[in-house]
Amino acid sequence: DGGITQSPKYLFRKEGQNVTLSCEQNLNHDAMYWYRQDPGQGLRLIYYSQIVNDFQKGDIAEGYSVSREKKESFPLTVTSAQKNPTAFYLCASSIDLGGGNQPQHFGDGTRLSIL
Amino acid sequence: AQSVTQPDIHITVSEGASLELRCNYSYGATPYLFWYVQSPGQGLQLLLKYFSGDTLVQGIKGFEAEFKRSQSSFNLRKPSVHWSDAAEYFCAVGAGEYGNKLVFGAGTILRVKS
């Protein structure tokens, strides 16, 4: 079955620590996205990537970093510079970025909490 | 800038009753519009989408939505709600150069009472 796998499902971070959230897809999609979800605020775009070795900042990129070394993988690092990292993080993918008629498919999310 | 407003934070309906969830968007051109559903602790599942053509769009699980350009609305409807429909529903508009950067509304939580 094709889909998007996010791991871990729950993650805890200590103050001053960087943590990395994994996102893998086997849909052969070119475009991948990271969103942050906070209660009552919907989803906000952190970073997106349309091809390997290329990515763009979204609306709330500060305190986050990403890499796209493989088509299937788009890990997100939450750095110590992100002062309020507690949230639900969702990874998504779409066939490519060339046209809004390609819906995004979502993983099941990672919930990050601060110890 | 593009924006999406879902006026209702919570809605409670009885099982078997009809449902309408409201969505208003702000976008200069013809929008790409989506409805997603999210169960607690899960990712989002696409219910339906509108790009062009027929303004009444059919989706999965018996949902439909109607695009009304004059009202900048894309309301989601279902004639008879089932208890399994209890979830959070998000409306989104495709923004950016390619229309694939989604701007989401804040969501509407649907409760179904038996």
Chai-1 contact restraints between the chains, C-beta under 6 A:
chainA,res_idxA,chainB,res_idxB,connection_type,confidence,min_distance_angstrom,max_distance_angstrom,comment,restraint_id
A,G40,B,A106,contact,1.0,0.0,6.0,A-B,restraint_1
A,Q41,B,A106,contact,1.0,0.0,6.0,A-B,restraint_2
A,G42,B,F104,contact,1.0,0.0,6.0,A-B,restraint_3
A,G42,B,G105,contact,1.0,0.0,6.0,A-B,restraint_4
A,G42,B,A106,contact,1.0,0.0,6.0,A-B,restraint_5
A,G42,B,G107,contact,1.0,0.0,6.0,A-B,restraint_6
A,L43,B,F104,contact,1.0,0.0,6.0,A-B,restraint_7
A,L90,B,G43,contact,1.0,0.0,6.0,A-B,restraint_8
A,L97,B,Y98,contact,1.0,0.0,6.0,A-B,restraint_9
A,L97,B,N100,contact,1.0,0.0,6.0,A-B,restraint_10
A,G98,B,Y98,contact,1.0,0.0,6.0,A-B,restraint_11
A,G100,B,Y32,contact,1.0,0.0,6.0,A-B,restraint_12
A,G100,B,G94,contact,1.0,0.0,6.0,A-B,restraint_13
A,G100,B,G99,contact,1.0,0.0,6.0,A-B,restraint_14
A,G100,B,N100,contact,1.0,0.0,6.0,A-B,restraint_15
A,N101,B,F51,contact,1.0,0.0,6.0,A-B,restraint_16
A,P103,B,L46,contact,1.0,0.0,6.0,A-B,restraint_17
A,P103,B,K49,contact,1.0,0.0,6.0,A-B,restraint_18
A,F106,B,G43,contact,1.0,0.0,6.0,A-B,restraint_19
A,F106,B,L44,contact,1.0,0.0,6.0,A-B,restraint_20
A,G107,B,G43,contact,1.0,0.0,6.0,A-B,restraint_21
A,D108,B,Q42,contact,1.0,0.0,6.0,A-B,restraint_22
A,D108,B,G43,contact,1.0,0.0,6.0,A-B,restraint_23
A,G109,B,G43,contact,1.0,0.0,6.0,A-B,restraint_24
